[in-house]
Amino acid sequence: CLASSADALTLASSSGSWSNVVLDNRITVNPPGSNTVEFLTVGNESQVRWGNPLLFGDKSGLGFTGVTSQSFDVDETFEIGTLRHFNQSVTQPFATKADLGINLNFSTPSVSQTFNFTFNINETINQPPPACPVGNPPCADIVTLPNAFPSETFNIDGVNYTLELLGFLDSTTGEPVEQFVSPENGIPNSATLVAKITTPPPSEKVPEPTAMVGLGLLGLYIMGRRNQKQKLQ
């Protein structure tokens, strides 16, 4: 009975917060303080920025914008938010990792929890091949979910469910992929993050009331048979 309470879900809203940015160890000769990591909120988007801008450009960075109300079922893919990558012309240090805490606020059932995921960032040098063979097109930056598809659990009515971050929605195939390729063009590149919620293993589910009644009747039947055997003996 408890397990079936999460079959239909309504996500009221989602939001994100960046933290734990890891910079590479390459030496920079730029003025001290110019490579400071910045955490910003621009409208509904949570941003993190890094690097030393060339000329009058901006820093590179990532942004996350949450979604509004949507309904879906367990095991059904749903949108969790939009990730934007700001691929700017910057000098070191580059970011190599960043954590994103995604808060999911459910109205059905009434649950609110933050799930933490780490993104790997491959910010390539802005030089043509063969100096920069990474990416397609070459020199494109790549944002990746490490360890395939990370997942986290949360509790509904005493039952643990799993949230799986499936990846970035491929605009061509419509399927989730684990890498987000961001071309070097100065325009923020965006990708939709998708996830799903899965049911717990059968051992964690609470039996249905009808099943419990059936087990009780079976027990009474067995006890009655035992009593009849004892009388016959």
Secondary structure, 3 states (H helix, E strand, C coil): CCHHHHCEEEEEEEEEEEEEEEECCCCCCCCCCCCCCEEEEECCEEEEEECEECCCCCCEEEEEECCCCEEEECCCCEEEEEEEEECCCEECCCEEEEEEEEEEEEEECCEEEEEEEEEEEECCCCCCCCCCCCCCCCCCEEEECCCCCCEEEEEECCEEEEEEEEEEECCCCCCEECEEEECCCCCCEEEEEEEEEECCCHHHCCCCHHHHHHHHHHHHHHHHHHHHHHHHC
